[in-house]
Amino acid sequence: MAVTFTDMPIESLRAYRPDLSVPAGLDAFWTETLREARAAAGPTRATPIDAPVRSLRVLDLTFTGFDGDEIRGWVVRPQGDEVLPAVIEYIGYGGGRGLPGERLNWAAAGYVHVIMDTRGQGSTWSAGVTPDPHGSAAAYPGVMTRGILDPKEYYYRRLYTDAVRLVDEVRALPGVDAGRVAVTGASQGGGLAIAAAALSGDAVAAVMPNVPFLCDFPNGIVRTPSPPFTEITRFLSVHRDDVDRVLHTLSHVDGAVLARRITAPAYFSVALMDDVVLPSGVFAAFHALASDDAAIEEYPYNGHEGGGYRHWMKQVAWLDTRFGR
């Protein structure tokens, strides 16, 4: 039976390498952004809480991200004080850190699992508690167009900075092996994992993005039929004269541009029937990697759910090998 793909034939996807614009001053933009965030950093707190999960330890995490803003999260780890590798997980669009103990898989597999709350989201499908105290000019509902006319004001500048700052702080947590920190996430979380790995230098030892969003914007905003890429499309249908400004801003956060900085081992997943994150965007980021150890798992019959729990089991095996477990 022939498979009808959402995007383009698999042979074309495996060769897809778009010529994306790299804005002048991109390195300086992110160097200065992260320097300012680190200069404004406050103390990190990880406070044990009572949770119904008793075989694992759950801690309420607070750290500082962009502009010194407080960002919340969870740390879930095996009991005891053994120094362990860590997996940082970023959350998909509209979601937050969830309830204490809601995500247990990585800790059950013997890792320190750190879950970042998502500023200004966390009210669509998973609860969050972190506000985004920075306003923006007129925007389409959602976060995709908040501040989109200026790279310095764009929402994802703040969120990417939070993601990198969490890597800084996790490496300093008691009981974490600073040399074995991985980043992961699905959809928006996968895009954040790419950004964190790209902008953290060699602090990230492995990156595992699942059906990552926020890649190949020029193609995504004209061809993706489903939200949230269409938030930008709708914005441009009203702001007809601002296309160049919008694309300039997006080029600063495009995962298929930033992935060129990643040299750590990388394990991607892509779903070939995905109409939320087109497979072409995932392949664009994957092909941009500078890593010598990179693989992508293809799920031909799946949509945006990707490989689900089956893929997580493959991630564990892959990461265990890279981290010597």
Backbone hydrogen bonds, N-H to C=O, Kabsch-Sander energy under -0.5 kcal/mol:
donor,donor_aa,acceptor,acceptor_aa,energy
5,F,3,V,-0.8
6,T,272,L,-1.6
7,D,272,L,-0.6
12,S,9,P,-0.7
13,L,9,P,-2.2
14,R,10,I,-2.5
15,A,12,S,-0.9
16,Y,13,L,-1.3
17,R,15,A,-0.5
20,L,18,P,-1.3
26,L,23,P,-1.4
29,F,25,G,-2.5
30,W,26,L,-2.1
31,T,27,D,-2.6
32,E,28,A,-2.5
33,T,29,F,-2.0
34,L,30,W,-2.5
35,R,31,T,-2.1
36,E,32,E,-2.5
37,A,33,T,-1.9
38,R,34,L,-2.5
39,A,35,R,-2.2
40,A,36,E,-1.6
41,A,38,R,-0.9
45,R,62,T,-2.7
47,T,60,D,-2.4
49,I,58,V,-2.1
51,A,49,I,-0.6
54,R,52,P,-0.9
57,R,77,R,-3.2
59,L,75,V,-3.0
60,D,47,T,-3.0
61,L,59,L,-0.7
61,L,73,G,-2.3
62,T,45,R,-2.6
63,F,71,I,-2.5
65,G,69,D,-2.9
68,G,65,G,-1.8
69,D,66,F,-2.4
71,I,63,F,-3.6
73,G,61,L,-1.7
74,W,115,I,-1.8
75,V,59,L,-2.4
76,V,113,H,-3.1
77,R,57,R,-2.4
79,Q,55,S,-0.7
84,L,82,E,-0.5
84,L,175,G,-2.3
86,A,180,R,-2.3
87,V,112,V,-2.9
88,I,182,A,-3.0
89,E,114,V,-3.3
90,Y,184,T,-2.1
95,G,92,G,-2.1
98,G,127,A,-3.4
102,E,99,L,-2.2
104,L,102,E,-0.6
108,A,104,L,-2.7
109,A,105,N,-1.3
110,G,107,A,-1.7
111,Y,106,W,-2.1
112,V,85,P,-2.5
113,H,76,V,-3.2
113,H,111,Y,-0.7
114,V,87,V,-2.5
114,V,112,V,-0.6
115,I,74,W,-2.6
116,M,89,E,-2.2
116,M,114,V,-0.5
117,D,72,R,-2.6
119,R,117,D,-0.6
120,G,130,T,-2.4
121,Q,118,T,-2.2
123,S,94,G,-1.1
124,T,94,G,-2.0
125,W,94,G,-0.6
126,S,94,G,-0.5
128,G,122,G,-1.9
135,G,133,P,-0.5
146,R,143,V,-1.2
147,G,145,T,-0.7
148,I,145,T,-1.5
150,D,147,G,-1.7
153,E,150,D,-1.3
154,Y,150,D,-0.9
155,Y,146,R,-2.2
157,R,154,Y,-1.2
158,R,154,Y,-1.0
158,R,155,Y,-0.6
159,L,155,Y,-1.9
160,Y,156,Y,-2.4
161,T,157,R,-1.6
162,D,158,R,-2.2
163,A,159,L,-2.0
164,V,160,Y,-2.1
165,R,161,T,-2.7
166,L,162,D,-2.0
167,V,163,A,-1.3
168,D,164,V,-1.9
169,E,165,R,-2.1
170,V,166,L,-2.9
171,R,167,V,-1.9
172,A,168,D,-0.5
172,A,169,E,-0.7
173,L,170,V,-1.4
176,V,173,L,-1.5
177,D,84,L,-2.7
178,A,176,V,-0.9
180,R,177,D,-2.2
182,A,86,A,-2.7
183,V,206,A,-2.0
184,T,88,I,-2.4
185,G,208,M,-1.0
186,A,90,Y,-0.6
187,S,210,N,-2.2
189,G,186,A,-2.2
191,G,187,S,-2.1
192,L,188,Q,-2.4
193,A,189,G,-1.9
194,I,190,G,-2.1
195,A,191,G,-2.3
196,A,192,L,-3.0
197,A,193,A,-2.4
198,A,194,I,-2.5
199,L,195,A,-2.4
200,S,196,A,-1.0
203,A,200,S,-1.9
204,V,201,G,-0.5
205,A,181,V,-2.8
205,A,203,A,-0.6
206,A,181,V,-0.8
207,V,265,P,-2.3
208,M,183,V,-2.7
210,N,185,G,-2.8
211,V,269,S,-1.2
213,F,187,S,-2.3
219,N,216,D,-0.5
220,G,216,D,-2.7
221,I,217,F,-2.6
222,V,219,N,-0.9
223,R,219,N,-1.5
224,T,220,G,-2.0
226,S,275,D,-1.0
229,F,226,S,-0.6
230,T,226,S,-0.6
231,E,228,P,-1.8
232,I,228,P,-0.6
232,I,229,F,-1.2
233,T,229,F,-1.2
234,R,230,T,-2.7
235,F,231,E,-2.0
236,L,232,I,-2.5
237,S,233,T,-1.3
238,V,234,R,-0.7
238,V,235,F,-1.1
239,H,235,F,-3.1
240,R,238,V,-1.5
242,D,239,H,-1.6
243,V,240,R,-0.5
246,V,242,D,-2.5
247,L,243,V,-2.7
248,H,244,D,-2.1
249,T,245,R,-2.1
250,L,246,V,-2.6
251,S,247,L,-1.7
252,H,248,H,-0.5
252,H,249,T,-1.6
253,V,250,L,-1.4
254,D,250,L,-0.8
255,G,214,L,-3.0
257,V,254,D,-1.4
258,L,254,D,-2.6
259,A,255,G,-2.0
260,R,257,V,-1.2
261,R,258,L,-2.3
262,I,259,A,-1.7
266,A,293,D,-2.6
267,Y,207,V,-2.4
268,F,295,A,-2.7
269,S,209,P,-1.3
270,V,297,E,-2.3
272,L,270,V,-0.5
272,L,299,Y,-1.8
273,M,302,N,-2.3
274,D,271,A,-1.4
278,L,276,V,-0.5
281,G,278,L,-1.3
282,V,278,L,-1.1
283,F,279,P,-2.7
284,A,280,S,-2.2
285,A,281,G,-1.8
286,F,282,V,-2.6
287,H,283,F,-2.9
288,A,284,A,-0.7
288,A,285,A,-0.5
289,L,285,A,-0.6
289,L,286,F,-1.1
290,A,259,A,-0.7
290,A,262,I,-2.0
292,D,263,T,-0.6
294,A,292,D,-0.5
295,A,266,A,-1.8
297,E,268,F,-2.5
298,E,296,I,-0.5
299,Y,270,V,-2.2
302,N,299,Y,-1.3
306,G,303,G,-2.2
308,G,305,E,-1.2
310,R,307,G,-0.8
311,H,307,G,-1.3
312,W,308,G,-1.7
313,M,309,Y,-2.1
314,K,310,R,-1.4
315,Q,311,H,-2.4
316,V,312,W,-2.4
317,A,313,M,-1.8
318,W,314,K,-2.5
319,L,315,Q,-3.3
320,D,316,V,-2.9
321,T,317,A,-1.6
322,R,318,W,-1.7
323,F,319,L,-2.7
324,G,321,T,-0.8
325,R,320,D,-3.1
